[in-house]
């Protein structure tokens, strides 16, 4: 029996890519739903989470109280630190602690779902 190994490898690769794509799309949809809920809890329009630059502006406005700070995310090397600070401040704006903020940094989709659908109430930017 003579196998065409190239066809077998192509089929396996296609299957893996398909499963990966479905997982990434599911995580993306869940993150959008979570962000929509977080934005509405904070008094922002939910649709703002799907508009590219406006979503960052709103997220900075929710966490810092000044949306224009999102421009710092375009500065190389500074953006890394600013985004960590953003998620720590976002956690505090909803009455959560530093541990929750680190959860937002490292497992964003899961902790945004918890923030959006949990009992956390928006209390505004904190010092």
C-alpha positions as CSV (number, residue, x, y, z in Angstrom):
1,X,0.0,0.0,0.0
2,X,1.4,3.4,-1.0
3,X,0.5,6.4,1.1
4,X,0.6,10.0,0.0
5,X,2.1,11.5,3.1
6,X,2.0,15.1,1.8
7,X,-1.8,14.8,1.6
8,X,-2.0,13.3,5.1
9,X,0.1,16.1,6.6
10,X,-1.9,18.7,4.7
11,X,-5.1,17.3,6.1
12,X,-3.8,17.2,9.7
13,X,-2.5,20.7,9.3
14,X,-5.8,22.0,8.0
15,X,-7.6,20.3,10.9
16,X,-5.3,21.9,13.5
17,X,-5.6,25.3,11.8
18,X,-9.4,25.0,11.7
19,X,-9.7,24.1,15.4
20,X,-7.2,26.9,16.3
21,X,-9.3,29.5,14.3
22,X,-12.5,28.4,16.0
23,X,-10.9,28.8,19.4
24,X,-9.5,32.2,18.6
25,X,-12.8,33.4,17.2
26,X,-14.7,32.2,20.3
27,X,-12.2,34.0,22.6
28,X,-12.5,37.2,20.5
29,X,-16.3,37.1,20.6
30,X,-16.3,36.5,24.4
31,X,-13.9,39.4,24.9
32,X,-16.0,41.7,22.8
33,X,-19.1,40.8,24.8
34,X,-17.2,41.3,28.1
35,X,-15.9,44.7,27.0
36,X,-19.4,45.7,25.9
37,X,-20.7,44.9,29.4
38,X,-17.8,46.7,31.2
39,X,-18.3,49.8,29.0
40,X,-22.0,49.9,29.8
41,X,-21.4,49.4,33.5
42,X,-19.1,52.4,33.4
43,X,-21.7,54.6,31.6
44,X,-20.0,54.4,28.1
45,X,-21.8,53.2,25.0
46,X,-21.3,49.4,24.6
47,X,-20.7,49.7,20.8
48,X,-17.6,51.8,21.7
49,X,-15.7,48.5,22.4
50,X,-15.7,47.6,18.7
51,X,-14.4,50.9,17.3
52,X,-10.6,50.7,17.2
53,X,-9.2,53.9,18.6
54,X,-12.3,55.1,20.4
55,X,-12.4,51.9,22.5
56,X,-8.9,52.6,23.8
57,X,-9.9,56.2,24.5
58,X,-13.0,55.0,26.5
59,X,-11.0,52.4,28.4
60,X,-8.5,55.0,29.5
61,X,-11.3,57.4,30.4
62,X,-12.9,54.7,32.5
63,X,-9.7,53.8,34.3
64,X,-7.8,57.0,34.4
65,X,-10.5,59.7,34.0
66,X,-8.5,61.1,31.1
67,X,-9.1,59.4,27.8
68,X,-6.3,61.2,26.0
69,X,-3.7,59.3,27.9
70,X,-4.3,56.5,25.4
71,X,-1.9,58.3,23.1
72,X,0.9,57.1,25.4
73,X,0.1,53.6,24.1
74,X,1.7,54.6,20.8
75,X,5.1,55.3,22.3
76,X,7.4,52.3,22.1
77,X,8.5,50.7,25.4
78,X,6.2,53.2,27.3
79,X,3.1,51.4,25.9
80,X,4.0,48.2,27.7
81,X,4.1,49.9,31.1
82,X,1.0,52.1,30.4
83,X,-1.1,49.1,29.5
84,X,-0.2,47.3,32.7
85,X,-1.0,50.4,34.7
86,X,-4.3,50.8,32.7
87,X,-5.5,47.3,33.8
88,X,-4.4,47.9,37.4
89,X,-6.3,51.2,37.4
90,X,-9.3,49.6,35.7
91,X,-9.5,47.0,38.5
92,X,-9.4,49.8,41.1
93,X,-12.1,51.7,39.2
94,X,-14.4,48.8,39.7
95,X,-13.4,48.3,43.4
96,X,-11.1,45.4,42.8
97,X,-7.6,44.9,44.1
98,X,-4.1,44.6,42.5
99,X,-4.5,40.8,42.2
100,X,-7.5,41.3,40.0
101,X,-5.6,43.9,38.0
102,X,-2.8,41.4,37.4
103,X,-5.5,38.9,36.3
104,X,-6.7,41.5,33.7
105,X,-3.1,41.8,32.5
106,X,-2.4,38.1,32.1
107,X,-5.8,36.5,31.5
108,X,-7.7,39.4,30.0
109,X,-10.6,37.6,28.4
110,X,-11.5,35.7,31.6
111,X,-11.2,38.6,34.0
112,X,-13.1,41.0,31.7
113,X,-15.9,38.5,31.7
114,X,-15.8,38.4,35.5
115,X,-15.7,42.2,35.6
116,X,-18.5,42.6,33.1
117,X,-20.9,39.9,34.4
118,X,-19.9,39.9,38.1
119,X,-21.2,42.0,40.9
120,X,-18.5,44.7,40.5
121,X,-19.8,48.3,40.4
122,X,-18.1,51.1,38.6
123,X,-16.9,53.6,41.3
124,X,-14.8,55.8,39.0
125,X,-11.1,56.4,38.6
126,X,-9.1,55.9,41.8
127,X,-5.8,57.5,42.9
